[in-house]
Amino acid sequence: MSCIGTAGHVDHGKSTLVKALTGIDPDRLAEEKERGMTIDLGFAWLTLPSGREVSIVDVPGHESFIKNMLAGVGGIDAALLVIAADEGVMPQTREHLAILDLLRVPRGVVALTKADLVDEEWLELVREEVEELLRPTTLAGSALIPVSAYTRQGLPQLVEQIERALQEAETRQNIGRPRLPIDRVFTMTGFGTVVTGTLLDGAFKVGQEVEILPKGMKARIRTLQTHRQQIETAQPGSRVAMNIASVARSELGRGNVVALPGQLRSTMLFDAHIELLKDAEHPLCHNTSVDVYTGSQEISARVRLLDSEEIQPGQSGWVQLRLSQPAVVARRDRFILRIPSPSATIGGGEVVDVLPRYHRRMQATVLENLERLSHGVPEELVLAALDRHAGGRTMAKGGSAPKTAVRIEGYELAEIVKQCNLARDVTFQTLTTLLFEKRVRHIGGEGEEGVWFAQQLWDVLEEETKRIVGDYHRQNPLRGGLAKEEWRARLGLSPKMAPLLFAVLQAEGHVEAVANIAVPTSFTGTSSSAGGLICLPGFTPRFSEKQQQQVEQLLQRFRENPFTPPGRAEAEASVGAEVVLALIEQGRLVKLGDGILFLRETYDEAVNRLVAYLRLHTKMTAAEARDVLGATRKYILPLLEHMDALRITRRVGDERLLGVAADKL
């Protein structure tokens, strides 16, 4: 299925020609018929001699309706440029041709209408004028066919040239990511809401769930039509009418996009390469307000020039477009730029990155990456997609450790497909080749499952992990290790991704998990490997000789007074706060709260004795617990509250009963 679009000046006979070719009047509005002028998009279709069906989008030629024209030419395979032989090239002829050229419409046919009103000499002059006009554009060399919709002169030759042009056109790509830019919304009695558009990049099937962007609404395809014929599957490149269930007409509008759920995302920022028309009246300056037209969307935006202070007419440059509202675009999409006042087309370009970071201007690395994205082969595109969010290190003064580590991010296959705008099978094959070449890393699954990283980023992950943990060991030699959450935050890892990455780093021997033995696992029933600390392999906290002597003296005091030991403040005064914290981390001291510490063996004995009492007597008061241990309320109450928190005991009023965790002792 193919789609062609008309173009040309108002009153040059576009709609009349379409009706003569197809028998369908594309002017559907009452106002259009009253004024004899196309205002909005019209649609028709034609069966070529070969049997091939062709959709036709008829656009308005009046300059006041250029926005409607732009909404209709985004998905066409070829152009039917209409120029009246009695008038020749006119202002909207030039603007429409410039738009077709900026959109890189690759081929077309020129219909010299109203040929029955001019003589052969005049017709030859018009032909020469048109050929010169086409020469610097993508339509250079297109066939010029004199026609008359009234006498039907030249219509068979025109149809023949349309078929020839479409035979040369590339088959519409099916990359498994269908999207339908909506150019019309209406309701039908008994059916409900219907949207139309030119289908791109994939196929839709009846019954599929779809997502309408940028609104994010979910719906279901009730029926599909092409050329008023019911179909089960709509193919890329075809004009499609889609009946959508459970969505009101008032909720949709031109510019919305129908896609499969989760396959596309809206954006407020995209990178692009643009060119200005040679006859643009002014240079394009940084931060200029423009209107962007892509697909059926119209969005106001500001242009951030990335490689210059201004772009002169006829020149090109790299830009970042900051949109005023969310848009749905894909890499390689073409777009048109117009200035809003005075309204005029100034240029256009191609989308290079649909979800970029905010770039600083005049940065060589940014421009090099954009160049690679613009012209890259599949391998380069995949690698660029994988390292697109990698940040640089911000070094502290004197070249010390970075204030902010790099951001490491991996992607599933579906996300890489979106970024590269390649077919899924091509993307996966490219990743497989890069994996064999050790240029990417694949973890967390087999085949198409799992997460992919650029190898250079994975190397950075390993390097930064060892550096961060090693620095922590040097700064805190008595501590067991770095908190996993701090490691995750320092590397900018997502909470979902961090456990997967840590498991791989641990399995490969780069780091180890430190068991959280501050609370004895025999009482909690949890695995000792579930600790929240990270250390380098073989690391063990070590006290200095002096500290070791002080520790032995302190622990002896705990042994001498097991159930009335020194408080935390007293212990810290003897050996220092860091040493006490290290003893707690190592599990040699158990912290009960309110500054109360127990020696580990004393804690174990206390819990066992109290649990044994409860098994014998069923319940226990604080006073009874005090008598069992020969301790004071100062120590008993924190101990009982600690046991409550671990669910070894359960408080009911002023008494304790056995808790669920007691069975695990």
C-alpha positions in Angstrom: 0.0 0.0 0.0 1.3 3.5 -0.9 0.2 7.0 -0.2 0.6 10.1 -2.4 -0.1 13.7 -1.5 -1.1 16.7 -3.6 0.7 20.0 -3.4 0.4 23.3 -5.1 -1.1 26.8 -5.2 -4.7 27.6 -4.4 -7.1 27.3 -7.4 -4.7 25.3 -9.5 -7.1 22.4 -9.6 -5.8 19.8 -7.1 -9.2 18.6 -5.8 -10.7 18.7 -9.3 -7.8 16.6 -10.6 -8.2 14.1 -7.7 -11.9 13.8 -8.5 -11.2 13.2 -12.2 -8.7 10.5 -11.3 -10.7 8.7 -8.7 -14.3 9.7 -9.0 -14.2 10.8 -5.3 -14.7 14.4 -4.3 -12.1 15.0 -1.6 -13.8 18.3 -0.5 -16.1 16.9 2.2 -16.9 20.1 4.1 -20.0 22.2 3.2 -17.8 25.4 3.4 -15.4 23.9 0.9 -18.1 23.3 -1.6 -19.6 26.8 -1.1 -16.3 28.5 -1.5 -14.9 26.2 -4.1 -11.7 26.0 -2.1 -10.1 23.2 -0.1 -9.8 24.1 3.6 -8.9 20.9 5.3 -7.4 17.6 4.3 -9.4 15.5 1.8 -8.9 11.8 1.1 -9.4 9.5 -1.9 -8.0 6.4 -3.5 -7.0 5.1 -6.8 -6.5 1.6 -8.3 -3.6 1.7 -10.7 -3.5 -0.5 -13.9 -1.3 -3.0 -12.1 -4.0 -3.5 -9.5 -2.1 -1.6 -6.9 -4.2 0.5 -4.6 -3.0 4.0 -3.8 -4.2 6.4 -1.1 -4.4 10.1 -2.0 -4.2 12.9 0.5 -5.5 16.2 -0.9 -4.2 19.3 0.8 -5.4 22.9 0.8 -3.3 25.3 -1.3 -4.3 28.6 0.3 -1.5 30.1 2.5 -4.0 30.6 5.4 -4.4 26.8 5.6 -0.7 25.8 5.5 -1.0 24.1 8.9 -3.6 21.7 7.4 -1.4 21.1 4.5 1.5 20.2 6.8 -0.7 17.7 8.7 -1.3 15.7 5.5 2.1 15.4 3.8 4.1 13.8 6.6 3.6 10.1 5.7 3.4 10.2 1.9 5.6 8.1 -0.5 5.4 10.5 -3.4 4.0 13.9 -4.3 1.6 15.0 -7.0 2.6 18.6 -7.5 -0.1 20.5 -9.3 0.7 23.6 -11.3 -1.9 25.4 -13.4 -0.5 25.8 -17.0 -2.3 29.1 -17.4 -0.6 30.7 -14.3 2.6 28.8 -13.9 4.6 28.9 -10.6 3.0 30.8 -7.8 3.9 31.6 -4.2 2.3 28.6 -2.6 3.8 26.4 -5.4 7.2 27.5 -4.1 6.3 27.0 -0.4 4.7 23.6 -0.9 7.7 22.5 -3.0 10.1 23.7 -0.3 8.1 21.7 2.3 8.3 18.6 0.2 12.0 19.1 -0.2 12.6 19.6 3.5 10.6 16.5 4.2 12.7 14.6 1.7 9.8 13.3 -0.2 11.9 11.3 -2.7 9.8 11.3 -5.8 6.8 12.7 -7.5 5.0 13.7 -10.6 4.1 17.2 -11.8 0.6 17.7 -13.2 0.3 20.8 -15.4 -3.4 21.3 -15.1 -5.7 23.4 -17.2 -3.6 22.5 -20.2 -6.6 22.9 -22.5 -6.6 26.6 -21.8 -3.1 27.4 -23.2 -1.3 26.9 -26.5 1.8 24.7 -27.0 4.2 27.6 -26.9 3.0 28.8 -23.5 3.0 25.3 -22.2 6.6 24.9 -23.1 7.5 28.1 -21.3 5.8 26.8 -18.2 7.5 23.4 -18.5 10.9 25.1 -18.6 10.0 27.3 -15.5 8.9 24.2 -13.6 12.0 22.1 -14.5 14.3 24.9 -13.3 12.3 25.2 -10.1 12.6 21.5 -9.4 16.3 21.2 -10.2 17.7 21.8 -6.7 15.0 19.7 -4.9 14.3 16.1 -4.2 11.7 16.2 -7.1 14.3 17.0 -9.7 13.7 15.1 -12.9 10.1 14.3 -12.1 7.8 13.7 -15.1 5.8 16.8 -16.1 2.4 15.8 -17.6 0.0 18.3 -19.1 -3.6 17.4 -18.1 -7.1 18.6 -18.2 -9.7 17.4 -15.7 -12.5 18.5 -18.0 -11.3 17.1 -21.3 -9.4 14.2 -19.5 -6.3 15.1 -21.6 -3.2 13.4 -20.2 -4.9 11.5 -17.3 -3.8 8.1 -18.6 -0.3 9.3 -18.9 -0.4 10.8 -15.4 -1.6 7.6 -13.9 1.2 5.7 -15.7 3.8 8.1 -14.2 2.3 7.8 -10.7 2.6 4.0 -10.9 6.2 4.4 -12.2 7.1 6.7 -9.4 5.7 4.4 -6.8 7.4 1.4 -8.3 10.7 3.2 -7.6 9.7 4.0 -4.0 11.1 1.9 -1.1 8.8 -0.5 0.6 7.5 1.0 3.9 9.6 -0.4 6.7 7.9 -2.6 9.3 10.0 -2.4 12.5 7.3 -3.8 14.7 6.5 -0.4 16.3 3.3 0.8 14.6 2.2 4.4 15.1 -0.7 6.2 13.6 -0.4 10.0 13.6 -4.1 11.1 13.9 -5.1 13.7 11.2 -8.9 13.4 11.6 -11.3 12.4 14.4 -15.0 11.9 14.0 -17.9 9.7 15.2 -20.1 7.2 13.4 -23.5 6.2 14.6 -23.3 2.7 16.0 -19.5 2.6 16.0 -18.4 5.6 18.1 -15.0 7.3 17.8 -13.0 6.9 14.5 -9.6 8.3 13.9 -7.7 8.3 10.6 -4.1 8.7 9.6 -1.2 7.2 7.6 0.2 4.1 9.4 4.0 4.1 10.0 6.6 1.6 11.2 4.4 -1.4 11.8 1.0 -3.2 11.6 -2.1 -2.9 13.7 -4.6 -5.7 14.2 -8.3 -5.7 15.2 -8.7 -6.4 18.9 -5.3 -5.0 19.9 -4.9 -2.8 23.0 -3.4 0.6 22.0 -2.2 3.6 23.7 -3.0 7.2 22.6 -0.2 9.6 23.2 0.8 12.0 24.6 -2.4 11.6 26.7 -1.5 8.0 27.8 -5.0 6.7 27.4 -5.5 3.0 26.8 -8.1 1.7 24.3 -8.9 -1.2 22.0 -9.1 -1.4 18.3 -12.7 -2.3 17.4 -12.5 -2.3 13.6 -10.0 -1.2 10.9 -10.7 0.1 7.4 -8.7 1.1 4.4 -10.6 2.7 1.5 -13.9 1.9 3.2 -13.1 -1.8 3.2 -13.0 -3.7 6.5 -9.6 -5.3 7.2 -8.2 -7.4 10.0 -4.6 -6.1 9.8 -3.5 -2.6 8.6 -0.1 -2.5 7.0 2.5 0.3 7.2 2.1 3.0 4.5 -1.6 2.6 4.2 -4.4 5.2 5.0 -6.2 3.7 8.0 -9.5 4.5 9.6 -9.5 3.0 13.2 -12.6 2.6 15.3 -11.5 2.9 18.9 -13.6 1.5 21.8 -14.2 3.4 25.1 -12.7 6.7 24.0 -14.9 9.8 23.4 -14.3 11.9 20.3 -13.8 15.0 22.6 -10.8 13.4 24.2 -8.8 13.1 20.9 -7.6 15.5 18.3 -5.2 16.0 15.4 -1.7 15.5 16.5 -2.4 12.6 18.9 -0.6 9.3 18.0 -1.9 5.8 18.4 0.7 3.2 19.3 1.1 -0.1 21.1 1.3 0.3 24.9 4.8 1.1 26.1 6.5 1.3 22.7 6.7 5.1 22.4 7.1 7.9 24.9 6.3 11.5 24.6 9.1 14.0 24.9 9.6 17.7 25.6 13.1 17.9 24.2 14.8 16.4 21.1 18.0 16.8 19.2 18.0 17.5 15.5 19.9 18.7 12.5 18.1 21.5 10.7 18.6 23.5 7.5 17.3 27.0 6.7 15.8 27.7 3.3 17.9 29.9 1.1 15.2 32.4 0.8 14.5 32.7 4.5 14.3 36.4 5.3 16.5 36.3 8.4 19.1 34.2 10.1 17.9 31.8 12.9 19.2 33.0 16.2 19.7 31.1 19.4 16.5 30.7 21.5 14.2 31.8 18.7 10.5 30.8 19.1 9.3 28.6 16.2 6.4 26.3 15.4 7.4 22.6 14.7 5.3 20.4 12.4 6.0 16.7 12.4 3.5 14.0 11.4 0.2 15.6 12.2 1.5 17.5 15.2 2.0 21.2 15.6 4.0 22.3 18.6 5.5 25.6 19.6 9.2 25.4 20.7 12.4 27.3 21.3 15.5 26.5 19.2 18.7 26.0 21.2 21.6 26.3 18.7 24.4 23.8 19.7 27.2 24.7 17.3 26.7 28.4 16.4 25.2 31.7 17.5 23.0 31.9 14.4 22.3 29.9 11.3 22.3 31.8 8.1 19.7 31.3 5.2 20.8 28.2 3.2 23.0 26.9 6.0 22.5 24.0 8.5 23.3 23.2 12.1 22.8 21.1 15.2 20.0 22.1 17.5 18.0 21.1 20.6 14.3 21.9 20.4 12.6 22.6 23.7 8.9 22.0 23.2 6.0 23.8 24.9 4.0 20.6 25.2 4.7 16.8 24.9 5.2 15.5 21.4 5.6 12.0 20.0 8.5 11.6 17.6 11.0 9.0 16.4 14.5 9.1 15.2 14.8 9.9 11.5 11.4 11.7 11.5 11.4 14.8 9.3 9.9 18.1 10.5 9.2 21.6 9.3 10.0 24.9 11.1 7.9 28.0 10.7 8.1 31.3 12.5 4.7 32.3 14.0 4.8 36.0 13.2 4.9 36.9 10.4 3.9 33.3 9.6 6.4 31.7 7.2 8.2 28.5 6.5 11.9 29.0 7.3 13.4 25.5 7.2 13.2 21.9 8.5 15.2 19.0 9.7 15.6 15.5 11.0 15.1 14.1 14.5 18.4 12.6 15.8 17.7 11.8 19.5 14.2 11.7 21.0 15.1 11.6 24.6 18.4 13.5 25.1 19.8 15.1 28.1 20.0 18.9 28.3 23.2 19.8 26.4 25.6 22.6 27.0 26.2 24.6 23.9 29.4 24.5 21.8 30.6 21.1 23.2 32.7 19.1 20.8 31.8 15.7 22.4 28.1 16.5 22.1 28.4 17.4 18.4 30.5 14.3 17.7 27.9 12.1 19.3 25.1 13.8 17.3 27.1 13.3 14.1 27.5 9.6 14.9 23.8 9.2 15.6 22.9 11.0 12.4 25.1 8.9 10.1 25.8 5.8 12.1 25.6 2.2 11.0 23.5 -0.2 13.3 26.5 -1.0 15.5 27.2 2.7 16.1 23.5 3.4 16.7 23.2 0.6 19.3 26.3 1.6 21.1 25.2 5.3 21.1 21.9 4.2 22.6 23.6 2.2 25.3 25.9 4.9 26.5 23.6 7.9 25.9 23.1 8.6 29.6 26.7 8.2 30.7 27.8 11.3 32.6 31.3 12.5 33.2 33.1 12.8 36.5 33.1 16.1 38.4 36.6 16.2 40.0 37.2 18.0 43.3 39.9 20.5 43.7 43.4 19.1 43.6 42.3 16.1 41.5 40.9 14.2 44.4 38.0 11.8 44.3 35.0 12.8 42.1 32.2 14.7 43.8 29.7 12.9 41.5 30.3 9.5 40.0 29.3 8.5 36.5 25.7 7.5 35.9 25.5 3.8 34.8 22.4 2.6 33.1 21.4 -0.5 31.2 18.5 -1.1 28.8 16.2 -3.9 27.8 16.0 -4.8 24.1 12.6 -3.0 23.6 14.1 0.3 24.8 17.1 -0.1 22.6 14.8 -0.7 19.6 13.0 2.5 20.4 16.2 4.6 20.6 17.8 3.2 17.4 14.6 3.1 15.2 15.8 -0.3 13.9 13.8 -3.4 13.4 13.8 -5.6 16.6 15.6 -8.6 14.8 18.2 -6.2 13.4 18.8 -4.7 16.8 19.1 -8.1 18.6 21.5 -9.4 15.9 23.6 -6.3 16.2 23.7 -6.7 20.0 24.7 -10.4 19.6 27.6 -9.4 17.3 28.7 -6.7 19.7 28.6 -9.2 22.6 30.8 -11.6 20.7 33.2 -8.7 20.1 33.1 -7.8 23.8 31.8 -4.3 23.1 28.6 -4.8 25.1 27.7 -6.7 28.3 24.5 -8.7 28.8 23.2 -9.7 32.2 20.0 -11.0 33.9 18.6 -13.3 31.2 19.2 -15.3 28.1 18.4 -14.6 24.4 16.3 -11.4 24.1 15.7 -11.2 27.9 17.9 -9.3 30.3 19.7 -6.0 30.3 22.4 -4.7 28.0 25.2 -2.3 28.8 28.0 -0.7 26.8 31.1 -2.6 27.8 33.0 0.7 28.5 30.2 1.6 31.0 30.4 -1.8 32.6 34.1 -1.4 33.0 33.4 2.0 34.6 30.9 0.3 37.0 33.5 -2.2 38.1 36.2 0.5 38.5 34.0 3.0 40.3 32.6 0.3 42.6 36.1 -0.8 43.7 37.2 2.8 44.1 34.2 3.9 46.1 34.4 0.9 48.5 38.2 1.1 48.7 38.0 4.8 49.6 35.5 4.0 52.3 37.8 1.3 53.8 40.7 3.7 53.9 38.6 6.4 55.6 36.8 4.0 58.0 39.2 1.2 58.7 37.2 -0.1 61.7 33.8 -0.2 59.8 32.6 -3.4 58.2 31.8 -1.9 54.8 29.9 0.7 52.7 26.1 0.7 52.9 24.6 -0.7 49.7 22.2 2.2 49.4 25.1 4.7 49.4 26.9 2.6 46.7 23.7 2.7 44.6 23.2 6.4 45.0 26.8 7.2 44.2 26.6 5.4 40.9 23.1 6.7 40.1 21.7 3.2 39.8 17.9 2.6 39.9 16.6 0.7 42.9 15.4 -2.0 40.5 18.8 -2.4 38.7 21.1 -2.2 41.7 20.5 -5.7 43.2 21.0 -7.3 39.8 24.3 -5.5 39.2 25.6 -6.2 42.7 24.9 -9.9 42.3 27.0 -10.0 39.1 29.8 -8.0 40.7 29.8 -10.3 43.7 29.8 -13.4 41.6 32.8 -12.1 39.6 34.7 -11.5 42.8 34.9 -7.7 42.7 33.1 -7.1 46.0 31.5 -9.1 48.8 28.4 -8.7 50.9 28.9 -8.1 54.6 26.5 -10.0 56.8 24.6 -7.7 59.2 25.5 -9.3 62.4 24.6 -6.4 64.7 21.4 -8.3 65.4 22.0 -12.1 65.8 20.4 -13.9 62.9 19.6 -17.0 65.0 16.8 -14.9 66.6 15.5 -13.2 63.5 15.4 -16.1 61.2 17.0 -14.1 58.3 19.9 -15.1 56.2 23.3 -13.7 57.2 23.9 -12.9 53.6 21.1 -10.3 53.6 23.4 -7.6 55.1 23.3 -4.1 53.8 27.0 -3.5 53.6 29.6 -4.0 50.8 33.3 -4.6 51.2 36.3 -5.5 49.0 37.2 -9.2 48.9 39.2 -10.2 52.0 38.7 -7.0 53.9 38.6 -7.3 57.7 38.3 -4.4 60.1 41.4 -4.3 62.3 42.2 -2.5 65.5 45.5 -1.0 66.2 47.6 -2.6 69.0 46.6 0.2 71.4 42.9 -0.1 70.5 43.0 -3.9 70.8 44.3 -3.5 74.4 41.5 -1.0 75.2 38.9 -3.3 73.7 40.0 -6.2 75.8 39.8 -4.1 78.9 36.4 -2.9 78.0 35.0 -6.3 77.2 36.4 -7.6 80.5 34.3 -5.0 82.3 31.2 -6.3 80.4 32.1 -9.9 81.5 32.5 -8.9 85.1 29.0 -7.2 85.2 27.1 -9.1 82.5 23.5 -7.9 83.3 24.6 -4.4 84.6 27.3 -3.5 82.0 28.8 -0.1 81.2 26.5 2.2 79.2 27.4 3.3 75.7 28.6 6.7 76.8 30.9 5.1 79.3 32.2 2.6 76.7 32.9 5.4 74.2 34.8 7.4 76.8 37.0 4.3 77.3 37.8 3.3 73.7 36.2 6.0 71.4 33.0 6.1 69.5 34.4 4.5 66.3 35.7 1.5 68.2 32.4 1.0 69.9 30.5 1.3 66.6 32.9 -1.3 65.1 32.3 -3.7 68.0 28.5 -3.3 67.4 29.0 -3.9 63.6 31.1 -7.0 64.3 28.4 -8.3 66.7 30.6 -8.4 69.7 28.3 -5.9 71.4 24.6 -5.8 70.9 22.8 -2.4 71.0 19.5 -2.5 72.8 18.5 1.2 72.7 18.7 4.2 75.1 22.5 3.7 75.3 22.3 0.2 76.6 24.9 -2.4 75.3 25.2 -6.1 76.1 28.1 -8.4 75.4 27.0 -10.8 72.7 27.2 -13.9 74.8 25.4 -12.2 77.6 22.6 -11.2 75.2 22.3 -14.7 73.9 22.1 -16.1 77.5 19.6 -13.5 78.5 17.2 -14.2 75.6 17.5 -18.0 76.1 16.8 -17.7 79.8 13.8 -15.5 79.3 12.4 -17.7 76.5 12.8 -20.7 78.7 10.9 -19.0 81.5 8.0 -18.2 79.2 7.8 -21.7 77.8 7.5 -22.9 81.4 5.1 -20.2 82.7 3.4 -18.9 79.5 3.6 -15.3 80.5 6.1 -12.9 82.2 6.1 -9.4 83.7 9.0 -7.0 83.7 9.5 -7.7 87.4 9.7 -11.4 86.8 12.2 -10.9 83.9 14.3 -8.8 86.3 14.4 -11.5 88.8 15.3 -14.2 86.2 18.4 -12.2 85.2 19.1 -10.4 88.4 19.2 -7.1 86.6 17.6 -3.7 87.1 14.7 -2.1 85.2 17.2 0.2 83.5 18.5 -2.9 81.6 15.4 -5.1 81.6 13.0 -2.7 79.8 15.2 -2.0 76.8 15.9 -5.8 76.5 12.2 -6.7 76.5 11.4 -3.9 74.0 14.2 -5.3 71.8 12.8 -8.8 72.0 9.3 -7.4 71.2 10.8 -5.7 68.1 12.3 -9.0 67.0 8.9 -10.8 67.7 10.6 -13.1 70.1 8.1 -11.9 72.7 4.7 -10.2 72.4 3.5 -7.6 74.8 -0.1 -7.9 76.1 -0.7 -5.2 78.7 2.0 -5.4 81.3 2.9 -9.0 80.4 4.9 -10.7 77.8 4.0 -13.8 75.8 6.1 -15.8 73.4 6.3 -14.3 69.9 6.3 -16.1 66.6 10.1 -15.8 66.3 10.7 -17.7 69.5 9.9 -21.0 67.6 13.0 -20.4 65.5 15.4 -20.5 68.5 
